[in-house]
Amino acid sequence: MKTVTKTALANARQNRTRNMISGAAIILTTLLIFMVLTVGYASVKVRFAAVNAYYPPYHAMFRQVSEEDAGKLKSHNDMEEVGLRSDLGEGVDDDSTILFLWMDAQALELNKIELAEGAFPKAGNEIALPEGLLAEYGITAGIGDTVTLPLQLYEDGGLGYQKEDTFRISGFLKGEIDEENKAYSVLVSRDCLEQSVLAKDREYRVMFRLQDVGENVATTDAIEERVREIGADFGVSEDNVVINTDYLMANYTDPAALFAVVCIILVVMAAGVLTIYSIHYVSMIPKVQEYGKLKAMGATRRQIRQIVFREGLLVTALSLPLGLLLGSILAGPVIRWIYRISGEGVQTNAAAMEMNRICMKLLEQRQVPVLYGWVYILTILTVLVTVYLSLVKPMRMAAKISPVEAMRYQGEIREKKKERKGFAEMSLVKLTRSNLSRNKKRSVLTIVTLGAVGILFMAVATVLSCADPEEIAKQEFEGDYEIAVDSWEGDKMNPDRAWVNLMQNNPLNGELLEQIRAVDGVEEVKVKTYLTGTLADLDPEREIASASIQGLDESYREIVENCQIEGAVTWEELGEGEKILVSEDMLRWFPELKLGDAVRMELETPEGTVERTFEIAAVGEYPSAVSGSNFLLPDSVLAKITGADLSDICVIRLEEGIGQTGRQEAYTNLENLAKTSVYLTTDSFEKHVETWETAVTVMTVLGYAFLLILGAVGVMNLINTMVNSIYTRRRELGIIQAIGMSEKQLVRMLQLEGLFYTAGTLLVALGIGSLAGYGIFLYAKAENMMNITVYHYPGIQAAVLAVAVAALQMILTCAVSRNFRRMSLTDRIRYGE
């Protein structure tokens, strides 16, 4: 075996160019596998560490549980730990909200409620609150002092009348405050709960951890299934079962996440196998005679296979550590960049901001490791398997060569004896065709390897093109600016906020609309009307859904008629007032509904409750930008139900080409108009765009970086093909040059060969890749992924791909031909002797 090893070493030295190319492919394959595992796993571990530091550790929560059932759940055999919480009411100010609630000791522990000072409330009117609340209300007080706070108790699903209650401060709570929404939580004692709410009216939130999780129940899916089973036993509706998803994913196995990682690794392995195999296959062609001579000297098939395998293993042994080293250097900065750019984006709430802050802190203080030993081991094993699979076919090829066949071999593999076809006249095109057809498998392998990467590139480029932040924002926001009526229901202390009262003196009236139209830069103003009530037969208590109807004007005709996914109804038919368009969400909430059913509604108007019955004529799948209501009708139908002003949302579109300065001035003027009433709220298209830009940026950078490295793996195969194509034919090309071919003609012939690979690669990549990309778009649209609804062909990315492949081919041709010209004509002709 020493002779076999020495022969493999000698081959490695002799085939330096091939092995350098193969080594580069192995380095890149190692880097990709290592980075996918490390960045993916470490990012998740950082977030999960932040989740464990920030989120409560309960598995799930049941809402609206009676006191009797809460007691039974406390003693349930499947429960490891159970905590109870009951909300008493709220204190509503102009721009802040106080939530009054009670928690038992287990709930305090499960919610990670900690004290900055003092003690938790135990009896009477004791409370614990955040110090920021006192600052918000301009109160100066300490432990033991009494404070007066507004309180509205929950009554019949709404808020009762507000009263001023006096409480004694027993402690100050530790933790972050939602300063943007100015929402505060105040803990009260058990005595306060019992005195304020009768036992029969008390509803609890039951937070719990299951027994034997991690043993009998090991996955997130299994935990969720068990939680829902227990909820069903106690009559808890699906809407009132809350799974602590972030915590479960942070601590238990998620089958979907494992599947995604395995799929990515398999893609990288497939690319590596195809590339390394192709490199060795192409390089095997000029070594056929060498292996034949070894056979003639007595080498067995097994020894020939071992020579090929050990040479590949030697290259792997030198390349694999370099890939691991490069990945180890890049992993940390890449993960920190991901969380840094996420932190710079628009955060939707205080919890998201706090989570990102904790993640960055954990990374900067190196409290969560980025590099893991098992990742190194798994990467090494995966790369070794990849290299082995890529060498299986070349090993068999080398072992099958007989001495006689090797001596006759001239560079092409003959499947069976064929009559040789020549040309009466010779040209550069015919010479190129002859070389390419000499070994069709080699040519096809090279094109397929590069084309596979191109297909992936076009598929990813299509998704990223369709996931344009502006397009996504357009699905959830219409126009450039929006002024809407800020109403809510069930607040006895603020009855003026009820829609039925606001419509009597609507702040979004005709006078304001005229002022909006008069703002410089405003091109179009559209008004959506709104009416709500109760689904008298389906949900009389409004526990699931209400009879919310959006009224649209004539300009929405086309949208309404085209959004129908089941049934069909025209704008004119809807205008008659007998038929209605229902949202597809209603069918999920009320699966018993079907086309043709009559829906009875009790609509709230200033004149009193108006009962109307509509026939479900069609089911609509319309974007949230159009409406978030359960039903759609022409605004003329709503106007016939009541004479009140039902204007709910004012959609404002600015003039095109207004410029950034003009846009900001228009926004300022519109905001000033909205400030004339406390009942109006505003929103802008730019806010929604900014929300999506960060997520899409991270996806784009990581996606193209992955494809760039994967593409480099494929390029190694192209380089190897070009190099071997030239050096295998050194004698042939030397003889042709000796009988008259010039250096210029030689370069042109090589360029034609490169053009064939370029055209083939682009044909596969752009052809199949475009079809694959469109298929992924259809899937994303059907599954409502990232609000993708509009197809955008990645024209720029396709052009960049074409230019990159063509430029790369030209550079390789020039480099190879320049190196080839350094050999004298005599040396070229003597090659192979």
C-alpha positions in Angstrom: 0.0 0.0 0.0 3.0 2.3 0.3 3.4 2.1 -3.4 -0.2 3.1 -3.9 0.2 6.1 -1.5 3.4 7.2 -3.2 1.8 7.0 -6.6 -1.1 9.1 -5.3 1.3 11.7 -3.9 3.2 11.8 -7.2 -0.1 12.2 -9.1 -1.1 15.0 -6.7 2.2 16.8 -7.5 1.9 16.2 -11.3 -1.8 17.4 -11.4 -1.2 20.6 -9.4 -3.5 22.7 -11.6 -6.3 20.2 -11.4 -5.9 19.7 -7.6 -5.7 23.5 -7.0 -9.0 23.9 -8.8 -10.5 20.9 -7.0 -9.2 22.2 -3.7 -10.8 25.6 -4.3 -14.1 23.9 -4.9 -13.7 21.9 -1.7 -12.8 25.0 0.3 -15.9 26.8 -1.0 -18.1 23.8 -0.4 -16.7 23.5 3.2 -17.2 27.2 3.7 -20.9 27.1 2.5 -21.8 24.1 4.7 -20.0 25.5 7.7 -21.5 29.0 7.3 -25.1 27.6 6.7 -24.8 25.5 9.9 -23.0 28.1 12.0 -24.8 31.3 11.1 -28.1 29.5 11.1 -27.6 27.7 14.4 -25.8 30.5 16.2 -28.4 33.1 15.1 -31.1 30.9 16.4 -29.2 30.2 19.7 -28.6 34.0 20.2 -32.3 34.7 19.7 -33.3 31.8 21.8 -31.0 32.9 24.6 -32.6 36.3 24.4 -36.0 34.7 24.4 -35.1 32.8 27.6 -33.9 36.0 29.1 -36.9 38.1 28.1 -39.9 35.9 27.4 -41.9 34.0 30.1 -41.1 30.3 30.3 -44.6 28.8 30.2 -45.5 26.5 27.4 -49.0 27.8 26.7 -51.9 29.9 28.1 -55.6 29.5 28.2 -57.8 32.7 28.2 -61.3 33.3 29.5 -61.2 30.4 32.0 -63.7 30.3 34.8 -62.6 30.2 38.5 -63.9 26.6 38.8 -61.9 25.4 35.7 -58.8 27.3 36.8 -58.8 25.4 40.0 -59.2 22.1 38.2 -56.3 23.0 35.9 -54.1 23.7 38.9 -54.5 20.1 40.0 -54.4 18.5 36.5 -52.0 15.5 36.2 -50.4 16.8 33.0 -49.4 20.1 34.6 -46.0 20.7 36.0 -46.5 24.3 37.0 -49.6 26.5 36.7 -50.0 30.3 37.2 -53.2 32.3 37.3 -53.7 35.9 36.1 -57.0 37.9 36.2 -57.4 41.4 34.6 -59.7 43.8 36.5 -59.8 46.8 34.3 -58.0 49.7 32.7 -57.2 53.3 33.4 -57.4 55.3 30.2 -55.9 58.8 29.9 -55.6 60.9 26.8 -52.5 59.1 25.6 -51.7 56.4 28.1 -53.3 53.2 29.4 -53.0 51.4 32.7 -53.8 47.7 33.0 -54.8 46.5 36.4 -54.3 42.8 37.0 -53.7 40.2 39.7 -51.2 37.3 39.5 -50.5 34.5 41.9 -46.9 33.5 42.9 -46.6 31.0 40.1 -47.7 33.5 37.5 -45.3 36.1 38.7 -42.5 33.5 38.4 -43.6 32.3 34.9 -43.9 35.9 33.7 -40.5 36.8 35.1 -42.0 39.7 37.0 -39.3 41.2 39.3 -39.3 44.0 41.8 -36.9 46.9 41.7 -37.8 47.8 45.2 -40.4 46.9 47.9 -42.7 43.9 47.9 -45.6 42.4 45.8 -49.1 43.4 47.0 -50.5 41.0 49.6 -53.7 42.5 50.9 -56.2 45.4 50.7 -55.5 48.2 48.3 -51.8 47.5 47.9 -50.3 47.7 44.4 -46.9 47.3 42.7 -46.3 49.5 39.6 -43.4 50.8 37.4 -41.9 54.1 38.5 -42.4 55.4 35.0 -46.2 55.5 35.5 -45.9 58.0 38.3 -43.7 60.2 36.1 -46.3 60.0 33.4 -49.0 61.2 35.7 -46.8 63.8 37.4 -47.0 62.0 40.8 -44.2 61.9 43.4 -44.5 59.0 45.7 -42.5 56.2 47.4 -43.0 52.8 49.1 -45.9 53.1 51.6 -47.4 56.2 50.0 -50.9 56.4 48.6 -51.7 57.4 45.1 -55.0 58.0 43.2 -55.3 56.4 39.8 -58.2 56.1 37.2 -59.8 52.7 36.9 -62.5 51.3 34.7 -63.6 47.8 35.6 -64.3 45.2 32.8 -68.1 44.8 32.5 -70.0 42.7 29.9 -67.0 42.5 27.5 -66.4 46.3 27.7 -65.3 48.9 30.1 -67.4 50.4 32.9 -67.6 53.9 34.1 -64.3 55.4 35.2 -63.7 56.1 38.9 -60.8 57.4 40.9 -59.4 54.8 43.4 -56.8 55.2 46.0 -54.0 52.6 46.4 -51.0 52.1 48.6 -47.7 51.4 46.9 -46.1 48.2 48.2 -43.3 48.0 45.5 -41.9 49.2 42.2 -41.7 46.8 39.3 -38.5 46.2 37.3 -38.5 46.1 33.5 -38.8 48.0 30.2 -41.8 50.3 29.6 -43.5 50.6 26.2 -42.8 54.4 26.0 -44.2 54.6 22.4 -47.7 53.4 23.4 -47.4 54.5 27.0 -48.9 51.2 28.3 -48.3 50.4 32.0 -49.2 47.3 34.1 -50.2 47.6 37.8 -50.4 44.5 40.1 -53.1 44.4 42.7 -53.7 42.1 45.7 -56.1 39.2 45.8 -58.4 41.2 48.1 -58.7 43.9 45.5 -59.7 41.3 42.9 -62.3 39.7 45.1 -63.8 43.0 46.2 -64.0 44.4 42.6 -65.2 41.3 40.6 -67.8 38.8 41.7 -66.6 35.1 41.6 -69.0 34.2 38.8 -67.7 37.0 36.6 -64.0 36.4 37.2 -62.1 35.2 34.2 -58.5 33.9 34.4 -55.6 33.5 32.1 -54.0 30.1 33.0 -50.3 29.9 32.2 -48.7 26.5 32.5 -45.8 24.1 31.8 -46.6 20.5 30.9 -45.2 17.5 32.7 -42.6 15.2 31.0 -41.8 17.6 28.2 -38.5 16.6 26.6 -39.1 12.9 27.4 -42.5 11.7 26.2 -43.3 15.0 24.5 -40.1 16.2 22.6 -41.2 18.4 19.7 -43.0 21.7 19.4 -45.7 20.0 17.3 -46.3 17.4 20.0 -46.5 20.1 22.8 -49.0 22.1 20.8 -51.1 19.0 20.1 -51.2 18.1 23.8 -52.0 21.7 24.8 -55.0 21.8 22.4 -56.3 18.4 23.7 -56.3 19.7 27.3 -58.0 23.0 26.1 -60.7 21.0 24.3 -61.4 19.0 27.5 -62.1 22.2 29.4 -64.1 23.8 26.6 -61.4 26.4 25.8 -62.0 27.7 22.2 -59.1 27.6 19.7 -59.0 31.4 19.7 -58.3 31.3 23.5 -55.4 28.8 23.3 -52.2 30.8 23.1 -49.0 28.9 22.4 -45.7 30.4 23.6 -44.1 29.8 20.2 -40.9 31.8 20.8 -40.1 29.9 24.0 -41.0 26.5 22.6 -38.8 27.0 19.5 -36.0 28.2 21.7 -36.0 25.1 23.9 -37.5 22.2 21.9 -37.1 20.7 18.5 -38.9 22.3 15.6 -39.3 19.7 12.8 -39.9 22.5 10.1 -36.6 24.2 11.1 -34.7 20.9 10.9 -36.2 20.2 7.5 -35.2 23.6 6.1 -31.6 23.2 7.3 -31.3 19.7 5.8 -32.7 21.0 2.5 -30.1 23.7 2.3 -27.2 21.3 3.2 -28.4 18.8 0.5 -28.4 21.6 -2.1 -24.8 22.5 -1.2 -23.8 18.9 -1.2 -25.4 18.3 -4.6 -23.5 21.3 -6.0 -20.3 20.1 -4.4 -20.7 16.5 -5.7 -21.5 17.6 -9.2 -18.6 20.1 -9.4 -15.9 17.9 -7.8 -17.1 14.9 -9.9 -17.0 16.9 -13.0 -13.5 18.2 -12.3 -12.2 14.7 -11.7 -14.1 13.3 -14.7 -12.7 15.9 -17.1 -9.2 15.5 -15.6 -9.5 11.7 -16.0 -9.4 12.0 -19.8 -5.7 12.9 -20.3 -4.7 10.3 -17.6 -6.3 7.3 -19.3 -3.0 6.1 -20.9 -1.2 6.5 -17.5 -3.7 4.3 -15.7 -3.5 1.8 -18.6 0.3 1.6 -18.2 -0.2 1.0 -14.4 -2.6 -1.8 -15.3 0.0 -3.3 -17.7 2.6 -3.1 -14.9 0.4 -5.3 -12.6 -1.8 -2.8 -10.7 -5.1 -4.3 -9.7 -8.5 -2.5 -10.1 -8.6 -1.9 -6.3 -5.2 -0.3 -6.4 -6.2 2.0 -9.2 -9.3 3.0 -7.3 -7.2 3.6 -4.2 -4.8 5.8 -6.2 -7.6 8.1 -7.4 -9.3 8.1 -4.0 -6.2 8.9 -2.0 -5.2 11.7 -4.3 -8.7 13.2 -3.8 -8.4 12.6 0.0 -5.1 14.3 0.1 -6.5 17.4 -1.7 -9.4 17.3 0.8 -7.1 17.1 3.8 -5.3 20.2 2.6 -8.4 22.2 1.6 -11.0 21.3 4.3 -9.1 23.0 7.2 -8.8 26.2 5.1 -12.5 26.2 4.5 -13.1 25.7 8.2 -10.7 28.5 9.1 -12.3 30.9 6.7 -15.7 30.1 8.0 -14.6 30.5 11.6 -13.3 34.0 10.8 -16.4 35.1 9.0 -19.2 33.6 11.2 -19.0 36.1 14.0 -19.0 39.3 11.9 -21.9 37.9 9.7 -24.1 37.1 12.7 -23.4 40.5 14.3 -24.2 42.2 11.0 -27.5 40.5 10.8 -28.6 41.7 14.2 -27.1 45.1 13.7 -29.0 45.8 10.5 -32.2 44.3 12.1 -31.8 46.8 14.9 -31.4 49.7 12.6 -34.7 48.9 10.9 -38.1 50.1 12.0 -39.3 48.1 15.0 -43.0 47.5 15.4 -43.1 47.5 19.2 -41.2 47.8 22.4 -40.8 44.0 22.7 -39.1 43.7 19.3 -36.7 46.5 20.2 -35.9 45.0 23.5 -35.3 41.5 22.0 -32.9 43.0 19.4 -31.1 44.9 22.2 -30.7 41.7 24.2 -29.4 39.8 21.2 -26.7 42.5 20.4 -25.7 42.6 24.1 -25.3 38.8 24.2 -23.2 38.9 21.1 -21.0 41.8 22.1 -20.4 40.3 25.6 -19.8 36.9 24.0 -22.3 35.3 26.4 -23.5 33.0 23.6 -20.9 31.0 21.7 -20.9 31.4 17.9 -18.7 28.4 17.1 -19.8 24.8 18.1 -17.7 21.7 18.0 -20.5 19.6 16.6 -20.7 22.0 13.6 -17.1 21.3 12.8 -17.6 17.5 13.1 -20.8 17.6 11.0 -19.1 19.8 8.3 -16.1 17.5 8.1 -18.2 14.4 7.7 -20.5 16.1 5.2 -17.5 17.3 3.1 -15.9 13.9 3.2 -19.1 12.2 2.1 -19.4 14.9 -0.7 -15.9 14.2 -1.9 -16.4 10.4 -1.7 -19.6 10.5 -3.7 -17.9 12.7 -6.3 -15.0 10.3 -6.7 -17.0 7.1 -7.0 -17.5 7.3 -10.8 -14.0 8.5 -11.6 -12.6 5.6 -9.5 -14.7 3.1 -11.4 -13.7 4.7 -14.7 -10.0 4.4 -13.9 -10.3 0.9 -12.7 -12.1 -0.3 -15.9 -9.4 0.9 -18.3 -7.5 -1.9 -20.0 -3.9 -1.5 -21.2 -4.8 -2.0 -24.9 -7.7 0.6 -24.7 -5.4 3.0 -23.0 -2.8 2.9 -25.7 -5.3 3.5 -28.4 -7.1 6.3 -26.5 -7.0 9.7 -28.3 -9.1 11.9 -26.0 -12.7 10.7 -26.6 -14.8 8.1 -25.0 -16.4 5.7 -27.5 -19.6 4.0 -26.4 -19.6 1.8 -29.5 -17.8 1.7 -32.8 -19.0 4.4 -35.2 -18.1 5.4 -38.6 -15.8 8.5 -38.5 -17.3 11.6 -40.1 -14.9 14.2 -41.4 -15.1 17.5 -43.3 -14.0 18.1 -46.9 -13.0 21.6 -45.8 -11.8 22.8 -42.4 -12.7 26.0 -40.6 -12.6 27.3 -37.0 -16.3 26.5 -36.4 -15.8 22.9 -37.6 -12.7 22.5 -35.5 -14.7 23.8 -32.5 -17.6 21.4 -33.2 -15.2 18.5 -33.5 -13.6 19.2 -30.1 -16.9 19.7 -28.4 -18.5 16.5 -29.8 -15.3 14.5 -29.0 -16.5 14.2 -25.4 -20.1 15.3 -25.2 -20.5 14.1 -21.6 -17.7 16.5 -20.5 -19.3 19.4 -22.3 -22.8 18.6 -20.9 -21.4 18.2 -17.3 -19.8 21.6 -17.4 -23.0 23.3 -18.7 -25.2 21.4 -16.2 -22.9 22.3 -13.2 -22.9 26.0 -14.0 -26.5 25.9 -15.2 -27.7 24.4 -11.9 -26.2 27.4 -10.0 -27.8 29.7 -12.5 -31.2 28.1 -11.9 -30.9 28.6 -8.2 -29.7 32.2 -8.8 -32.8 33.0 -11.0 -35.2 31.3 -8.6 -33.8 33.3 -5.6 -33.7 36.5 -7.8 -37.3 36.1 -8.7 -38.4 35.8 -5.1 -36.3 38.8 -4.1 -37.7 40.8 -7.1 -41.2 40.0 -6.1 -40.5 40.8 -2.4 -40.0 44.4 -3.2 -40.7 46.5 0.0 -42.8 49.0 -1.9 -44.9 46.3 -3.5 -45.4 44.5 -0.2 -46.4 47.8 1.4 -48.9 48.5 -1.4 -50.7 45.3 -0.4 -51.3 46.6 3.1 -51.5 50.4 2.5 -53.4 52.3 -0.2 -52.2 55.7 -1.5 -49.5 57.9 0.0 -51.2 59.1 3.2 -54.2 58.2 5.3 -56.4 60.0 7.8 -58.8 57.7 9.6 -61.4 58.0 12.4 -59.9 56.6 15.7 -62.8 54.7 17.2 -63.3 51.8 19.6 -66.2 50.0 21.2 -67.3 48.9 24.6 -65.9 51.8 26.6 -68.5 53.2 29.0 -66.2 56.0 30.2 -65.6 57.1 26.6 -68.9 56.4 24.8 -67.9 59.2 22.3 -65.4 56.8 20.9 -68.1 54.3 19.8 -68.6 54.4 16.0 -72.3 54.8 16.3 -71.7 58.1 18.2 -68.9 59.4 16.0 -70.8 59.0 12.8 -73.4 61.6 14.2 -70.7 64.3 14.3 -68.0 62.7 12.1 -64.7 64.6 12.3 -63.9 63.3 8.8 -66.6 65.5 7.3 -67.1 67.2 4.0 -65.4 70.4 5.2 -62.3 68.6 6.3 -62.2 66.6 3.0 -62.3 69.9 1.1 -59.4 71.2 3.1 -57.5 68.0 2.4 -58.1 68.3 -1.3 -56.9 71.9 -1.2 -53.5 70.9 0.2 -50.7 71.6 -2.3 -49.5 68.3 -3.9 -52.7 66.3 -3.2 -53.9 64.7 -6.5 -56.7 62.4 -5.4 -58.8 61.8 -2.3 -61.0 58.8 -1.8 -63.2 58.1 1.2 -64.2 54.6 2.5 -67.3 54.3 4.6 -67.9 51.8 7.4 -70.8 50.3 9.3 -70.7 47.6 12.0 -73.0 45.5 14.1 -73.8 42.0 15.2 -74.0 38.8 13.2 -77.4 38.0 14.8 -77.4 34.2 14.1 -73.7 33.4 13.7 -72.2 35.2 16.6 -74.7 37.3 18.6 -72.2 37.9 21.4 -69.4 39.1 19.0 -67.0 36.5 20.5 -65.4 35.7 17.1 -66.4 38.4 14.5 -68.7 41.3 14.0 -70.8 42.4 11.0 -68.1 44.9 9.9 -68.9 46.2 6.4 -66.6 48.4 4.3 -68.3 50.7 1.8 -66.4 51.5 -1.4 -67.0 53.9 -4.2 -67.2 53.3 -7.9 -63.4 53.5 -8.3 -63.1 50.1 -6.6 -65.4 48.3 -9.0 -62.6 46.5 -10.9 -60.9 45.4 -7.6 -64.1 44.1 -6.1 -65.0 42.1 -9.2 -61.5 40.7 -9.7 -60.8 39.6 -6.1 -63.5 37.0 -6.1 -62.2 33.5 -5.6 -65.5 31.7 -5.2 -68.8 32.6 -6.7 -69.3 35.7 -8.9 -71.2 39.0 -8.4 -71.1 42.2 -10.4 -70.8 45.7 -9.0 -74.4 46.4 -10.2 -75.7 43.4 -8.4 -74.1 44.4 -5.1 -75.5 47.9 -5.6 -79.0 46.5 -5.5 -78.5 45.9 -1.8 -79.6 42.3 -1.6 -76.2 40.5 -2.1 -72.9 40.9 -0.3 -69.2 40.0 -0.8 -67.7 38.1 2.2 -64.0 37.9 3.1 -62.4 34.4 2.9 -61.5 34.8 6.6 -65.1 34.4 7.5 -65.2 31.0 6.0 -62.3 30.0 8.3 -64.1 31.3 11.3 -67.5 30.0 10.2 -66.9 26.9 8.0 -70.6 26.3 7.8 -71.1 29.3 5.6 -71.5 28.7 1.9 -72.5 30.6 -1.2 -76.2 31.5 -1.3 -76.6 31.5 2.5 -78.5 34.4 4.1 -76.6 36.4 6.7 -78.7 38.3 9.2 -77.1 41.4 10.6 -78.1 43.9 13.3 -76.4 47.1 12.3 -75.9 50.0 14.7 -77.0 53.4 13.5 -77.9 56.7 15.3 -81.6 55.8 14.5 -81.3 52.6 16.3 -80.5 49.0 15.4 -81.3 48.2 11.7 -81.8 44.6 10.8 -80.7 43.6 7.3 -80.3 40.2 5.6 -77.8 39.7 2.8 -77.2 36.8 0.4 -73.6 35.6 0.2 -72.9 36.0 -3.5 -69.2 35.6 -3.6 -66.1 35.1 -1.4 -63.3 37.6 -1.8 -59.6 37.5 -1.3 -58.7 41.2 -1.2 -55.6 42.9 0.2 -55.7 44.6 3.5 -54.9 47.8 1.7 -58.5 47.7 0.3 -60.2 46.7 3.5 -59.8 44.8 6.7 -63.5 44.4 7.1 -65.4 41.1 6.9 -67.8 42.3 4.2 -67.7 44.6 1.2 -70.5 46.6 -0.4 -70.8 49.8 -2.5 -71.0 52.9 -0.3 -74.3 53.7 -1.9 -75.9 50.7 -0.2 -74.6 51.8 3.3 -75.9 55.3 2.7 -79.4 53.9 2.3 -79.3 52.2 5.7 -78.6 55.4 7.6 -78.3 59.1 6.8 -75.3 59.5 9.2 -71.9 60.3 7.9 -70.1 56.9 7.6 -66.8 58.3 6.4 -64.1 56.1 8.1 -60.9 56.3 6.1 -59.6 59.0 3.8 -57.1 57.7 1.3 -54.8 60.4 -0.1 -52.7 60.2 -3.2 -50.1 62.8 -4.0 -49.1 64.2 -7.4 -46.4 62.3 -9.3 -43.1 64.0 -9.4 -43.8 66.1 -6.4 -40.3 65.6 -5.0 -39.2 64.7 -1.5 -39.5 68.2 -0.2 -43.0 68.7 -1.6 -44.0 65.3 -0.2 -42.8 66.2 3.3 -44.6 69.6 3.2 -47.8 67.9 2.1 -47.5 65.3 4.9 -46.9 68.1 7.4 -50.0 70.0 6.2 -52.1 66.9 6.3 -50.9 66.0 9.8 -51.8 69.5 11.0 -55.3 69.0 9.6 -55.7 65.7 11.4 -54.6 67.3 14.7 -57.6 69.5 14.6 -59.6 66.5 16.1 -58.5 64.0 18.8 -60.7 61.5 17.0 -58.4 61.3 13.9 -55.3 59.3 13.3 -52.7 59.3 10.5 -50.5 56.8 8.7 -48.2 57.0 5.7 -46.9 54.7 2.9 -43.3 55.3 3.9 -43.7 53.9 7.4 -44.9 50.6 5.9 -42.0 50.6 3.3 -39.4 51.1 6.1 -40.9 48.2 8.1 -40.2 45.8 5.2 -36.9 47.2 4.0 -34.8 45.7 6.8 -36.1 42.2 6.4 -35.7 42.2 2.6 -32.2 43.7 2.9 -31.0 40.8 5.1 -32.7 38.2 2.8 -31.1 39.8 -0.3 -27.5 40.0 1.1 -27.6 36.5 2.6 -29.3 35.0 -0.4 -26.9 36.4 -3.0 -23.8 35.8 -0.8 -24.8 32.1 -0.6 -25.3 32.0 -4.4 -22.0 33.8 -5.0 -20.1 31.2 -3.1 -22.1 28.4 -4.7 -21.4 30.0 -8.1 -17.7 30.1 -7.4 -17.9 26.3 -6.8 -19.3 25.9 -10.3 -16.7 28.2 -11.8 -14.0 25.9 -10.6 -15.4 23.2 -12.9 -15.4 25.6 -15.9 -11.8 26.5 -15.2 -10.8 22.9 -15.1 -12.7 22.1 -18.3 -11.0 24.9 -20.2 -7.5 24.1 -18.9 -7.8 20.4 -19.6 -9.5 21.0 -23.0 -6.4 23.0 -24.1 -3.6 20.9 -22.5 -5.1 17.5 -23.6 -4.9 18.7 -27.2 -1.5 20.3 -27.1 0.0 17.9 -29.7 -3.1 18.2 -31.9 -3.2 22.0 -31.8 0.6 22.1 -32.3 0.3 20.1 -35.5 -2.5 22.3 -36.8 -0.5 25.3 -36.1 2.5 23.8 -37.9 0.4 23.4 -41.1 -0.8 27.0 -41.0 -3.1 28.0 -38.1 -2.1 31.3 -36.7 -2.1 32.3 -33.0 -5.0 34.7 -33.7 -7.1 31.8 -35.2 -6.2 29.6 -32.2 -7.5 32.2 -29.8 -10.7 32.7 -31.8 -11.3 28.9 -31.8 -10.9 28.9 -28.0 -13.3 31.8 -27.8 -15.8 29.9 -29.8 -15.6 27.0 -27.4 -16.0 29.3 -24.5 -19.0 30.9 -26.3 -20.6 27.4 -26.5 -20.3 27.0 -22.7 -21.6 30.5 -22.1 -24.6 30.0 -24.4 -25.4 26.6 -22.9 -25.1 27.8 -19.4 -27.3 30.8 -20.0 -29.8 28.8 -21.9 -30.2 26.4 -18.9 -30.0 29.1 -16.2 -32.3 31.7 -17.8 -34.7 29.1 -19.4 -35.2 26.6 -16.6 -34.4 29.2 -13.9 -37.1 31.6 -15.1 -39.7 28.8 -15.1 -38.6 27.7 -11.6 -38.7 31.2 -10.3 -42.2 31.7 -11.7 -43.3 28.5 -10.0 -41.9 29.6 -6.7 -43.8 33.0 -7.1 -47.1 31.1 -7.7 -46.5 29.1 -4.5 -45.6 32.2 -2.5 -48.7 34.0 -3.8 -51.0 31.1 -3.0 -49.5 30.8 0.5 -49.6 34.6 1.0 -45.8 34.6 1.8 -44.6 38.2 2.5 -47.6 39.7 0.8 -46.2 38.7 -2.6 -48.9 39.1 -5.2 -47.2 40.8 -8.2 -44.8 38.9 -10.5 -41.6 40.8 -11.4 -39.2 39.1 -13.8 -35.7 39.7 -12.5 -34.5 41.4 -15.7 -31.5 43.2 -14.1 -30.4 40.1 -12.3 -30.7 38.1 -15.5 -28.6 40.7 -17.4 -26.0 40.7 -14.6 -25.8 36.9 -14.7 -25.4 36.9 -18.5 -22.7 39.6 -18.4 -20.9 37.9 -15.5 -20.8 34.5 -17.2 -19.7 36.0 -20.5 -17.0 38.1 -18.9 -15.8 35.2 -16.8 -15.6 33.0 -20.0 -13.6 35.7 -21.8 -11.1 36.1 -18.9 -10.6 32.4 -18.7 -10.1 32.0 -22.4 -7.5 34.8 -22.5 -5.7 33.5 -19.4 -5.6 29.9 -20.7 -4.5 30.9 -24.2 -1.8 33.2 -22.9 -0.4 30.4 -20.8 -0.6 28.0 -23.7 1.3 30.4 -26.1 4.3 30.3 -23.7 5.0 26.8 -24.9 7.1 26.5 -28.1 5.5 24.9 -31.1 8.1 22.0 -30.8 7.1 21.3 -27.2 3.4 21.2 -28.2 4.0 18.7 -31.0 6.3 16.5 -28.8 3.6 16.3 -26.0 2.5 12.8 -25.4 5.6 11.2 -26.8 
